[in-house]
Amino acid sequence: MAKDSAVELEVGDRTVRISHPDRVYFPARGETKLDLANYYLSVSEGIVRALRERPCMLHRYPTGVSGEKVHQKRIPHGAPPWLETVRVEFPRYNRHAYELCVTEPASVLWAVQMSTVEFHPWNSRRADTEKPDEWRIDLDPMPRCPFSRVRRVAEVAHEVLDDLGITGWPKTSGGNGLHIYVRIEPRWGFTEVRRAALAFAREVERRAPDDVTTTWWRKDRDPELLFVDYNQNARDHTIASAYSVRGVPEGTVSTPITWDEVADVEPRECTIATVPARFAELGDLHAGIDDTAFSLDTLLEWAERDGLE
């Protein structure tokens, strides 16, 4: 293959052209743009499930992750006619955008061709973008918080979810934290989902006061504690999806795990070099996430009890 000559990948019944396939995107081990495309092909079932029908912000790195990052909401002119989109409104700015709406693996590979590394979907779907069907629990460690504390808090969060009769689906963040996703009935708006998430965070804090903070202002938080970031459920807030690669030199991946793995998982070992074999062996550990949608009624009762806004 001539240096930086384009290649064509067969993706289902589509053909996606990848230009500059030899461009190094991840300098730690030297993975290229083509390696990134092949990674997403290897986990296509999982990444499509995580993104399906959701407005999606793209984090693009035109020259690799050591270069400039571009946050892209709007699909550019010239996108292929088969690419699906969803219109989302931004009332605060009196604007709207047509964002990528993944429905098949080819749309993921098209985004890679556009130099996308990270996929950041909304927690609602295009059937009603104002009614989330996903509640996100973001266990966000402060700068001096050890990962052992993240593990402990994840188990406390699991305990609270069990008490609520709710199934949570954990994953690494691709950074220093963990995420837990819950499918919810699309009955509430963003404000109510965020309020329920705050009630949950406060309960986790009550059970683990030496490990957790829900203090809003970062400057006021103890740098050794873990922040349960309930605000990730606010409108137009997004975090990296399951199977999304992160824009770091090591090419870490936000990787679904089992609850039994929380005690031993090493997030930095989950990369585009290792996750394909894991996926081939285990399949998509979030395959059942859409089977049951849960109610937020109890959490909203807790929020009312605690006077939370």
Buried (B, 14 or more C-beta within 10 A) or exposed (E): EEEEEEBEBEBEEBEBEBEBBBBBBBBEEEBBBBBBBBBBBBBBBBBBBBBBBBBBBBBBBEEBBEEEEEEBBBBEEEBEEEBBBBEBBEEEEEEEBBBBBBBBBBBBBBBBBBBBBBBBBBBBBBEEBEBBBBBBBBBBBBEEBEBEBBBBBBEBBBBBBEEBEBBBBBBBBBBBBBBBBBBBBBBBBBEBBBBBBBBBBBBBBEBBEEBBBBEEEEEEBBEBBBBBBBBBBEBBBBBBBBBBBBBBBBBBBBBBBEBEBBEEBEBBBBBBBBBBEBBEEEEBBBBEBEEEBBBBEBBBEBBEEEEBE
